[in-house]
Amino acid sequence: MITQPQATPAPDPYEERLRIQTARLLAYRDDGPLVTALRRAVGPGLPPVPASLAALLVVVAMAVAGILDDGPMLIVPALVMVVLVLPTAARDHLGKLDWLVPPLIRATEFLIVILVGLAADAPKWLLFVLLYVVGYHTYDTVYRTRQGIWPPDWVFRAGLGWEIRLLLLGAGAALGVLTWVLAALTLYLGVLFAIESVTSWVRLDKASASKAQESDDLETSPEEAMEQATGEAEPA
């Protein structure tokens, strides 16, 4: 008995759009290995927008209150953000306002870097370079995903994520070695993101050029193809 092959049903366009939206927002969050490891352990998690906004407001309140002095207190902003924002990773990010979560996370991360760095009297130019490196990584991720090119998962793990970056800086500030931690982290992330980004775009350019060449070959007449192969034109 001959059975007819069954056609694979096409994915629902609406569900596919939701899947891509979720994947993009999760990539824009730039979660690291700590969030990835604990994502399933936090249960249903916290609502992404309220929790992310609360983390930002708490950090702002701490800065306004002037309690971010040099010493162990400087690790508290990082801990606050981890406690409030890490549980939001378990959500699907399909709410109408969930697109606000990545910019809220990035704004809070940058604010903590600036506040902790200034409180610990770290070199301002080094703070600027770190913010530039993380900002470039964020821009590169956004631009790639909008082109349908997804960064590999290992980049986010190797980039440590916002949570480990902030915990390292907070611990360095609390122990009085922030400048050294800041320099090492900036150098590491700068080399990592630059090399990965450049090599990825170079591979993409080569793949695009190869496809373009194949397209040109298909449009080439047999006579032109023979001439290109032999280097001689056939006699008229």
BAFI-3210 file (N, C-alpha, C; in Angstrom, 3 decimals, decimal comma, padded with zeros to 6 digits):
// residues 236
n [1|2|3|4|5|6|7|8|9|10|11|12|13|14|15|16|17|18|19|20|21|22|23|24|25|26|27|28|29|30|31|32|33|34|35|36|37|38|39|40|41|42|43|44|45|46|47|48|49|50|51|52|53|54|55|56|57|58|59|60|61|62|63|64|65|66|67|68|69|70|71|72|73|74|75|76|77|78|79|80|81|82|83|84|85|86|87|88|89|90|91|92|93|94|95|96|97|98|99|100|101|102|103|104|105|106|107|108|109|110|111|112|113|114|115|116|117|118|119|120|121|122|123|124|125|126|127|128|129|130|131|132|133|134|135|136|137|138|139|140|141|142|143|144|145|146|147|148|149|150|151|152|153|154|155|156|157|158|159|160|161|162|163|164|165|166|167|168|169|170|171|172|173|174|175|176|177|178|179|180|181|182|183|184|185|186|187|188|189|190|191|192|193|194|195|196|197|198|199|200|201|202|203|204|205|206|207|208|209|210|211|212|213|214|215|216|217|218|219|220|221|222|223|224|225|226|227|228|229|230|231|232|233|234|235|236]
n.u [000,847|000,614|001,409|000,512|002,723|002,491|001,832|003,729|002,242|001,890|003,411|001,487|000,908|000,463|001,250|003,915|004,871|004,612|006,423|008,853|008,874|009,082|011,565|013,253|012,972|013,936|016,561|017,368|017,340|019,721|020,482|022,546|024,598|023,824|021,126|020,028|020,485|018,880|016,344|014,237|013,848|012,480|009,799|006,591|007,519|008,074|006,003|007,236|007,510|006,591|008,384|010,938|010,810|010,498|012,994|014,646|013,622|014,151|016,946|017,396|016,220|017,977|020,267|019,428|018,927|021,463|022,912|024,768|027,618|031,216|032,277|030,889|028,207|028,014|027,534|024,912|022,988|023,324|022,519|019,857|018,802|019,216|017,570|015,018|014,759|015,747|013,753|011,891|012,616|011,410|008,972|006,887|007,038|005,084|003,314|001,579|003,172|005,615|007,783|009,162|010,853|013,627|014,924|014,547|016,028|018,578|018,920|018,890|021,106|023,206|022,940|023,579|026,249|027,411|026,782|027,956|030,584|031,338|030,988|032,948|035,139|036,254|038,133|036,795|036,892|037,224|034,851|033,196|034,149|033,444|030,639|030,271|031,146|029,277|026,990|027,488|027,396|024,698|023,451|024,442|023,267|020,518|020,410|021,248|019,256|017,050|017,668|017,246|019,291|020,630|022,468|024,822|024,059|026,147|027,476|026,035|026,289|029,090|029,422|028,612|026,295|023,918|023,587|025,803|027,852|027,189|027,262|029,959|031,152|029,980|030,947|033,689|033,803|032,924|035,007|037,072|038,566|037,729|038,659|040,551|038,953|037,097|038,738|039,684|037,264|036,233|038,191|038,057|035,341|035,307|037,153|035,935|033,273|033,912|035,517|033,774|031,585|032,724|033,762|031,382|029,919|031,680|031,591|028,940|028,996|030,625|029,011|026,838|028,072|028,787|026,284|025,370|027,205|026,534|023,989|024,597|025,969|023,935|022,549|024,264|025,078|025,609|027,754|029,123|029,865|031,608|033,589|034,524|035,586|037,604|038,988|039,096|037,446|034,838|035,185|033,571]
n.v [-001,197|002,084|005,036|008,419|011,143|013,252|016,669|019,119|021,139|024,653|027,142|029,058|032,402|034,447|033,276|032,794|035,390|036,282|034,558|035,422|038,036|037,639|036,314|038,344|040,370|039,015|038,665|041,328|041,983|040,991|038,955|037,072|034,191|033,652|034,503|032,853|030,331|030,387|030,902|029,033|028,405|030,305|030,128|031,359|033,914|037,548|040,355|041,823|044,651|046,315|045,328|045,853|048,619|049,292|048,531|050,437|052,808|052,397|052,417|055,037|056,382|055,636|056,957|059,647|059,852|059,769|057,600|056,000|055,478|055,156|051,825|048,742|049,283|049,848|047,634|047,123|048,353|046,695|044,229|044,794|045,172|042,625|041,035|042,068|042,122|039,741|037,641|038,328|037,218|034,822|035,256|035,584|037,920|039,150|041,142|044,302|046,451|045,364|045,751|047,767|046,726|045,880|048,504|049,650|047,915|048,332|051,074|051,140|049,525|051,087|053,373|052,410|051,659|054,188|055,567|053,917|053,890|056,615|057,034|055,379|056,627|055,965|056,011|058,344|058,240|055,552|054,494|055,592|054,248|051,587|051,811|052,520|050,187|048,225|049,479|049,429|046,672|046,215|047,749|046,391|043,887|044,537|045,569|043,387|041,416|042,639|042,399|039,793|038,201|036,298|036,681|034,302|032,073|031,731|034,118|035,817|034,442|034,458|037,190|037,747|038,986|041,434|041,059|039,673|041,372|043,731|042,746|042,059|044,598|045,888|044,313|044,757|047,510|047,555|046,244|047,936|047,819|048,676|050,033|048,295|046,050|047,206|047,968|045,454|044,169|045,876|045,680|042,921|042,583|044,404|043,300|040,808|041,410|042,996|041,321|039,141|040,412|041,593|039,321|037,918|039,652|039,713|037,054|037,044|038,902|037,507|035,292|036,562|037,627|035,253|034,151|036,122|035,801|033,221|033,747|035,454|033,638|031,922|033,528|033,826|033,353|030,305|030,686|032,884|031,760|029,743|031,323|032,673|030,512|029,489|031,652|032,584|033,916|032,520|032,012|034,218]
n.w [000,000|-000,942|000,581|000,721|001,050|003,848|003,998|005,683|008,084|007,662|009,728|012,047|011,195|013,109|015,568|014,927|014,661|017,299|018,503|017,397|018,331|021,111|021,221|020,296|022,269|024,513|023,690|023,555|026,243|027,218|029,015|031,251|032,173|034,847|035,117|033,154|034,267|036,541|035,651|035,378|037,988|039,373|039,305|038,281|038,046|038,033|037,019|034,087|033,315|035,604|037,611|036,533|036,269|038,959|039,968|038,743|039,892|042,600|042,636|041,784|043,940|045,991|045,160|045,297|047,992|048,967|049,989|048,886|049,648|049,783|050,055|051,476|050,864|048,210|046,674|046,905|045,040|042,726|043,768|044,360|041,784|040,684|042,353|041,777|038,948|037,823|038,280|036,330|033,948|033,509|032,350|029,344|027,881|026,251|026,672|026,170|026,868|027,269|025,667|026,787|028,666|027,972|027,436|029,994|031,628|030,535|031,035|033,836|034,391|033,255|034,829|037,385|036,962|036,538|038,964|040,968|040,052|040,214|042,958|043,965|043,067|040,560|037,450|035,222|032,428|031,975|032,864|030,900|028,616|029,190|029,220|026,578|025,258|026,134|025,202|022,426|021,979|022,555|020,516|018,273|018,616|018,396|015,766|014,256|014,786|013,667|011,043|010,697|011,573|013,984|016,926|018,245|020,995|022,788|022,924|024,603|026,986|027,329|027,429|029,942|030,813|032,100|034,828|036,038|035,295|036,729|039,362|039,610|039,364|041,567|043,688|043,369|043,886|046,531|047,767|047,337|044,983|042,523|040,219|039,043|038,524|036,828|034,665|033,758|033,116|031,141|029,134|028,526|027,662|025,541|023,676|023,240|022,225|020,002|018,316|017,874|016,653|014,332|012,952|012,497|010,807|008,654|007,762|006,970|004,859|003,056|002,555|001,356|-000,911|-002,186|-002,791|-004,525|-006,602|-007,470|-008,404|-010,536|-012,140|-012,931|-014,650|-016,736|-020,132|-022,090|-023,927|-022,800|-020,380|-021,279|-022,392|-020,097|-018,755|-020,411|-021,170|-023,667|-026,480|-028,463|-031,982|-034,279]
ca.u [000,000|001,404|000,843|000,903|003,410|001,676|002,494|003,923|001,417|002,630|003,223|000,515|001,647|000,360|002,114|005,298|005,218|004,787|007,667|009,969|008,857|009,628|012,998|013,959|013,004|014,844|017,926|017,662|017,580|021,136|020,648|023,760|024,479|023,130|019,689|019,672|020,486|017,827|015,070|013,204|013,737|011,743|008,363|005,966|008,276|007,424|005,640|008,491|007,573|006,593|009,590|012,084|010,642|010,750|014,443|015,184|013,205|014,867|018,326|017,325|015,950|019,208|021,187|018,908|019,076|022,871|023,389|025,763|028,957|032,277|032,256|029,993|026,916|028,047|027,056|023,461|022,205|023,371|021,690|018,463|018,399|019,148|016,404|013,776|014,691|015,999|012,531|011,073|013,062|010,542|007,772|006,995|007,263|004,115|002,415|001,599|004,237|006,838|008,909|009,885|011,738|015,055|015,487|014,579|017,175|019,821|019,027|019,260|022,493|024,103|022,867|024,340|027,672|027,827|026,705|028,967|031,902|031,621|031,115|034,227|036,194|036,896|038,403|035,574|037,037|037,062|033,408|032,654|034,508|032,610|029,288|030,316|031,268|027,982|026,055|027,747|026,871|023,238|023,108|024,755|022,238|019,260|020,514|021,325|017,973|016,139|018,041|017,024|020,558|020,606|023,766|024,831|023,768|027,357|027,902|025,381|026,907|030,458|029,323|028,322|024,962|023,875|023,599|027,159|028,648|026,912|027,740|031,415|031,486|029,589|031,890|034,960|033,681|032,825|036,329|038,051|039,416|036,855|039,402|041,134|037,845|036,538|039,671|039,684|035,964|036,125|039,078|037,515|034,121|035,634|037,757|034,935|032,207|034,466|035,933|032,604|030,779|033,422|033,818|030,031|029,559|032,533|031,007|027,700|029,359|031,110|027,864|026,058|028,819|028,701|024,950|025,304|027,969|025,739|022,906|025,174|026,306|022,713|022,120|025,284|024,804|026,632|028,921|029,882|030,461|032,754|034,633|035,117|036,316|038,788|039,714|039,108|036,107|034,631|035,191|032,255]
ca.v [000,000|003,318|006,160|009,745|011,939|014,317|017,973|019,737|022,349|025,914|027,765|030,144|033,687|035,202|032,634|032,998|036,774|036,337|033,860|036,290|039,179|037,185|036,043|039,618|041,059|038,285|038,978|042,718|042,043|040,660|038,156|036,271|032,799|033,554|034,573|031,651|029,177|030,496|031,289|028,042|028,203|031,410|029,920|032,228|035,158|038,831|041,111|042,441|046,120|046,874|044,963|046,582|050,028|049,401|048,484|051,746|053,815|052,150|052,894|056,499|056,817|055,471|058,029|060,911|059,833|059,914|056,496|055,225|055,888|054,192|050,697|047,627|049,746|050,013|046,438|047,018|048,576|045,506|043,206|045,208|044,899|041,172|040,516|042,510|041,921|038,343|036,834|038,677|036,466|033,659|035,653|035,461|039,252|039,391|042,222|045,469|047,361|044,611|046,258|048,722|046,039|046,025|049,833|049,857|047,176|048,983|052,354|050,857|049,052|052,219|054,271|051,794|051,779|055,573|055,917|053,167|054,350|057,930|056,913|054,722|057,460|055,278|056,920|058,611|057,795|054,100|054,290|055,906|053,186|050,425|052,095|052,472|048,778|047,579|050,107|048,906|045,306|046,323|048,208|045,323|042,864|045,043|045,693|042,044|040,722|043,275|041,887|038,362|037,530|036,173|036,386|032,984|032,107|031,776|035,515|036,358|033,813|034,971|038,602|037,752|039,505|042,623|040,720|039,382|042,608|044,629|042,139|042,201|045,997|046,180|043,665|045,479|048,790|047,290|045,809|048,981|047,512|048,855|050,436|047,109|045,239|047,954|047,874|044,077|043,889|046,651|045,073|041,615|042,749|045,086|042,335|039,785|041,913|043,485|040,205|038,363|041,198|041,735|038,032|037,566|040,450|039,295|035,814|037,397|039,520|036,462|034,492|037,373|037,694|033,942|034,032|037,024|035,180|032,126|034,340|035,915|032,470|031,391|034,429|033,868|032,492|029,265|031,226|033,696|030,869|029,104|032,333|032,901|029,337|029,258|032,906|032,906|034,054|031,690|032,768|034,595]
ca.w [000,000|-001,074|001,343|000,251|002,083|004,422|003,975|006,994|008,175|007,769|011,052|012,109|011,117|014,359|016,558|014,513|014,990|018,744|018,839|017,034|019,250|022,390|021,053|020,187|023,563|025,388|023,252|023,924|027,686|027,432|030,231|031,281|032,647|036,133|034,834|032,406|035,169|037,555|035,039|035,673|039,435|039,992|039,137|037,270|037,919|038,297|035,812|033,634|033,325|036,970|038,360|035,968|036,636|040,395|040,172|038,366|040,861|043,860|042,465|041,771|045,323|046,762|044,771|045,815|049,450|049,288|050,822|048,145|050,053|049,507|050,977|051,148|050,372|046,759|045,989|047,106|043,812|041,881|044,395|044,179|040,410|040,486|043,067|041,152|037,495|037,445|038,165|035,166|032,773|033,315|031,618|027,893|027,313|025,180|027,056|025,296|027,285|027,595|024,869|027,625|029,594|027,640|027,752|031,448|032,142|030,134|031,739|035,221|034,387|033,028|035,981|038,467|036,621|036,750|040,384|041,710|039,618|040,781|044,412|044,271|042,487|039,436|036,328|034,452|031,042|031,964|032,935|029,584|027,677|029,489|028,748|025,111|024,839|026,344|024,271|021,085|021,959|022,482|019,171|017,335|018,772|017,840|014,317|013,669|014,843|012,712|009,732|010,702|011,897|015,433|017,560|018,905|022,430|023,614|023,086|025,791|028,165|027,468|027,787|031,379|031,112|032,949|036,246|036,517|035,133|037,847|040,604|039,636|039,644|042,944|044,593|043,252|044,595|047,971|048,253|047,077|043,816|041,366|039,014|038,425|037,999|035,702|033,541|033,248|032,508|029,907|028,135|028,149|026,875|024,294|022,753|022,922|021,365|018,737|017,464|017,477|015,728|013,051|012,246|012,060|009,635|007,536|007,242|006,275|003,581|002,164|002,134|000,416|-002,166|-002,824|-003,371|-005,673|-007,675|-007,986|-009,185|-011,805|-012,950|-013,515|-015,708|-017,772|-021,285|-022,265|-024,607|-021,854|-019,399|-021,914|-022,535|-018,775|-018,336|-021,250|-021,357|-025,095|-027,070|-029,629|-033,227|-034,772]
c.u [000,880|000,699|001,373|001,609|002,533|002,465|002,598|003,103|002,268|002,387|002,236|001,256|001,616|001,272|003,589|005,758|005,450|006,094|008,872|010,038|009,462|011,132|013,791|014,075|013,927|016,299|018,313|017,912|019,058|021,333|021,888|023,529|023,740|021,614|019,240|019,562|019,311|016,451|013,949|012,971|012,891|010,241|007,788|006,682|007,457|007,035|006,835|008,545|007,549|007,873|010,810|012,019|010,919|012,243|015,076|014,855|013,922|016,298|018,361|017,103|017,197|020,207|020,738|019,093|020,532|023,452|024,427|027,160|029,963|032,242|031,257|028,651|026,864|027,630|025,539|022,664|022,195|022,484|020,207|017,984|018,282|017,882|015,102|013,665|014,912|014,701|011,672|011,466|012,178|009,293|008,016|007,188|006,348|003,103|002,578|002,749|005,556|008,030|009,726|010,935|013,215|015,611|015,511|015,771|018,472|020,001|019,462|020,704|023,463|024,111|023,678|025,841|028,175|027,857|027,789|030,370|032,273|031,811|032,446|035,410|036,981|037,166|037,172|035,695|036,854|035,583|032,761|032,946|033,658|031,183|029,230|030,343|029,931|026,934|026,235|027,192|025,351|022,801|023,334|023,703|020,925|019,322|020,529|019,964|016,962|016,464|017,808|018,273|020,672|021,996|023,721|024,630|025,029|027,846|027,298|025,946|028,309|030,455|028,890|026,931|025,015|024,074|025,012|028,057|028,446|027,398|029,261|031,822|031,136|030,545|033,248|034,937|033,642|034,174|037,424|038,971|038,628|037,637|039,989|040,052|037,251|037,431|039,647|038,381|035,804|036,979|038,511|036,299|034,403|036,208|036,720|033,916|032,740|034,815|034,718|031,769|031,431|033,430|032,432|029,632|030,421|031,998|029,735|027,996|029,843|029,960|027,012|026,752|028,749|027,348|024,802|026,053|027,195|024,593|023,418|025,494|025,073|022,235|023,110|024,935|025,891|027,898|029,785|030,562|031,684|033,909|035,322|035,987|037,620|039,620|039,784|037,690|036,000|034,630|033,778|031,936]
c.v [001,244|004,438|007,467|010,499|013,086|015,619|018,527|021,013|023,596|026,521|028,913|031,485|034,472|034,602|032,813|034,416|036,934|035,670|034,749|037,490|038,799|036,972|037,339|040,306|040,346|038,534|040,391|042,869|041,826|039,954|037,285|034,881|032,663|033,571|033,313|030,433|029,200|030,793|030,320|027,867|029,273|031,269|030,816|033,558|036,382|039,500|041,935|043,958|046,686|046,565|045,722|048,063|050,232|049,384|049,831|052,802|053,637|052,669|054,418|057,028|056,694|056,579|059,371|060,986|059,944|058,800|055,629|055,761|054,802|053,071|049,638|048,059|049,798|048,759|046,311|047,310|047,371|044,405|043,524|044,869|043,403|040,612|040,867|042,104|040,472|037,526|037,175|037,879|035,265|033,990|035,608|036,798|039,528|040,473|043,437|046,423|046,644|045,015|047,282|048,049|046,174|047,426|050,149|049,136|047,889|050,309|052,141|050,379|050,218|053,161|053,713|051,899|053,182|055,913|055,220|053,637|055,693|057,858|056,293|055,464|056,713|056,281|057,095|058,123|056,286|053,737|054,521|054,783|051,940|050,638|052,043|051,029|048,060|048,173|049,619|047,487|045,317|046,739|047,105|044,217|043,299|045,066|044,317|041,351|041,345|042,874|040,376|037,556|037,496|035,885|035,022|033,114|032,272|033,205|036,114|035,733|034,361|036,449|038,833|038,260|040,692|042,255|040,458|040,610|043,536|044,055|042,233|043,627|046,358|045,561|044,360|046,796|048,577|046,897|046,829|048,719|047,713|049,198|049,231|046,215|045,898|047,842|046,481|043,753|044,619|046,053|043,752|041,759|043,426|044,137|041,316|040,288|042,379|042,325|039,417|039,114|041,284|040,419|037,619|038,342|040,097|038,009|036,103|038,008|038,477|035,602|035,249|037,462|036,370|033,745|034,920|036,437|034,028|032,648|034,835|034,738|031,889|032,237|034,490|032,902|031,427|029,782|032,048|032,823|030,175|030,078|032,605|031,725|029,177|030,511|033,318|032,993|033,147|032,547|033,037|033,794]
c.w [000,000|-000,335|000,789|001,373|002,554|004,466|005,391|007,082|008,359|009,146|010,979|012,110|012,421|015,428|016,211|014,843|016,488|019,163|018,552|017,973|020,590|022,298|020,974|021,538|024,541|024,998|023,664|025,423|028,015|028,767|030,124|031,852|033,970|035,929|034,106|033,318|036,138|036,971|035,403|037,175|040,118|039,804|038,058|037,089|038,255|036,992|035,334|033,778|034,750|037,743|037,851|036,321|038,121|040,683|039,843|039,415|042,196|043,770|042,456|043,189|046,186|046,436|045,357|047,331|049,888|050,134|050,111|048,455|049,689|050,546|050,559|050,570|048,851|045,998|046,066|045,834|042,877|042,452|044,238|042,775|040,146|041,130|042,336|039,680|037,093|037,341|036,951|033,935|032,492|032,506|030,108|027,180|026,114|025,547|026,160|025,625|027,565|026,742|025,667|028,510|029,223|027,890|029,233|032,078|031,795|030,853|033,186|035,313|034,227|034,222|037,146|038,207|036,923|038,240|041,198|041,346|040,205|042,297|044,810|043,679|041,398|038,316|035,447|033,016|030,927|032,075|031,573|028,584|027,923|028,993|027,222|024,613|024,982|025,401|022,850|020,956|021,829|021,081|018,144|017,399|018,139|016,312|013,656|013,654|013,887|011,276|009,631|010,996|013,418|015,967|018,230|020,402|023,274|023,827|024,356|027,070|028,392|027,851|029,217|031,723|032,054|034,420|036,766|036,355|036,326|039,179|040,720|039,987|041,083|043,948|044,561|043,991|046,100|048,566|047,981|045,908|042,521|040,109|038,293|037,814|036,768|034,471|032,923|032,533|031,177|028,797|027,626|027,247|025,541|023,257|022,297|021,913|020,012|017,801|016,974|016,450|014,350|012,277|011,740|010,813|008,425|006,918|006,470|004,920|002,584|001,655|001,127|-000,935|-002,916|-003,484|-004,601|-006,864|-008,304|-008,843|-010,528|-012,716|-013,625|-014,686|-016,870|-018,894|-021,400|-022,935|-023,663|-020,805|-019,976|-022,054|-021,200|-018,343|-019,103|-021,423|-022,823|-025,586|-028,266|-030,892|-033,730|-036,022]
res [m|i|t|q|p|q|a|t|p|a|p|d|p|y|e|e|r|l|r|i|q|t|a|r|l|l|a|y|r|d|d|g|p|l|v|t|a|l|r|r|a|v|g|p|g|l|p|p|v|p|a|s|l|a|a|l|l|v|v|v|a|m|a|v|a|g|i|l|d|d|g|p|m|l|i|v|p|a|l|v|m|v|v|l|v|l|p|t|a|a|r|d|h|l|g|k|l|d|w|l|v|p|p|l|i|r|a|t|e|f|l|i|v|i|l|v|g|l|a|a|d|a|p|k|w|l|l|f|v|l|l|y|v|v|g|y|h|t|y|d|t|v|y|r|t|r|q|g|i|w|p|p|d|w|v|f|r|a|g|l|g|w|e|i|r|l|l|l|l|g|a|g|a|a|l|g|v|l|t|w|v|l|a|a|l|t|l|y|l|g|v|l|f|a|i|e|s|v|t|s|w|v|r|l|d|k|a|s|a|s|k|a|q|e|s|d|d|l|e|t|s|p|e|e|a|m|e|q|a|t|g|e|a|e|p|a]
***
